[in-house]
Amino acid sequence: MNVFTSIGRSARLCLFAVVVTVAVPAGAQSTPQPVIPQPQTIIPAAPQLAASSWILMDANSGRILAEHNSDERLPPASLTKLMTAYLVERELDRGTINLTDMVNISENAWRTGGSKMFIEVGDQVSVDNLLHGIIIVSGNDASVAMAEHLAGGETPFADLMNQHATRLGMDNTNFQNATGLPGDNHYSTAHDMARLSRHIINDYPDHYAIYSQRTFSYGGIDQPNRNRLLWRDPSVDGLKTGWTTEAGFCLVSSAKRDDMRLISVVMGTNSDEARAQETQKLLSYGFRFFETMKLYERGAVLATPRVWGGDINELRVGVDEEVFMTLPRNRNEELRARLNLNPDLQAPIAVGDEVGTLEVHLGDEVVGERRLVALENIEEGGLFKRLFDQVQRFFSNLISSFTD
């Protein structure tokens, strides 16, 4: 069963209307109307950046708006700490640790080279302070301390990092440590870092405000966040810088303007200033030429198809996640949704069972697809109900065979 619905500005309120095609009666006269070409939004080519690799992604829809070598495996430097922070946030969300928990600082953590939070051997430091130290000042010592606290050591923690990278679809990433210090088999990609950043933003929003903090003070030492865009662009609120000789200057940023949030990843630039400027080019391009719309809320009822052999005859069908689409600006009136429902639904049906697909069309192009699921349980009906439905179903299929 295929049903087309139109999606316009009302999509923001999750409304839709069925488009009905009506035949013209025989003999009726119709006056041909001139076809006036409508202006289309012109999207220029994405900017070319002075970087080894980059990507621009919408945080809600996941659509990639621009990319270059985005799946090339490169040393990620301190962008690695995005996964370190993500795993800390995950354990906080699960309740296995608390922000007020105190962490013993080992000599191993204290001795770790590179950027530091400046914790001391034998200190007890709160998880809250260590998480701030990882995100804001890129503390290698804080990263190792949390790795030891969560997994007993940096090597088993790196194993956890890789397991979660696989779970998140980061297929071109391998971590050997929690810091991003160089390793022979330590690599990631711009695409994978964008994926991870999207999860950081959407999975654990309660902790995301840390990524926008410009400074952090610990032990009487004030240190700035190295993301220059936090000072230059008020829409930018994260995420992480990175640098090593091998990696060059890298930056993962996110910015929100109105209802649209973008994620940019730039890897392998030649200076701190260059990574900020190249990132700004990507963000400006995305916000200027694209917009993101929420089409449907999670649980919105999109159809009520017939169900055979159930204790009720109709099933409420919808989506089990919010549906966002990113499209060129001023083309939202061209959106159409097609509901492809399984033609022969039979009880029993459980909540969450897939019963079809939702296709979103922009003009003639399919720009998104989501699964349609049952929003309620339907149990088998009684014996006489099932027999009655079998008879109805037989004649319904018979009639359909003559009209197809």
Salt bridges, closest charged atoms under 4 A:
ASP71 OD1 - HIS191 ND1 3.08
GLU91 OE2 - ARG90 NH1 3.40
GLU91 OE2 - ARG94 NH1 3.14
GLU107 OE2 - ARG111 NE 2.62
ASP128 OD1 - HIS132 ND1 3.25
ASP192 OD1 - ARG195 NH1 2.73
ASP203 OD2 - HIS199 ND1 2.86
ASP233 OD2 - ARG257 NH2 3.03
ASP237 OD2 - ARG261 NH2 2.83
ASP272 OD2 - ARG228 NE 3.04
ASP272 OD1 - ARG275 NE 3.16
GLU273 OE1 - ARG228 NH1 2.87
GLU273 OE1 - ARG232 NH2 2.59
GLU278 OE2 - LYS281 NZ 3.03
GLU291 OE1 - ARG12 NH2 3.75
GLU297 OE2 - LYS294 NZ 3.32
ASP320 OD2 - ARG371 NH2 2.88
GLU321 OE2 - ARG370 NE 3.73
GLU322 OE2 - LYS294 NZ 2.96
GLU333 OE2 - ARG9 NE 3.64
GLU334 OE1 - ARG331 NH2 2.89
ASP344 OD2 - ARG393 NH2 2.47
GLU354 OE1 - ARG371 NH1 3.81
GLU359 OE1 - HIS361 NE2 3.03
GLU376 OE1 - ARG316 NE 3.61
ASP389 OD1 - ARG306 NH2 3.44
ASP389 OD2 - LYS385 NZ 2.84
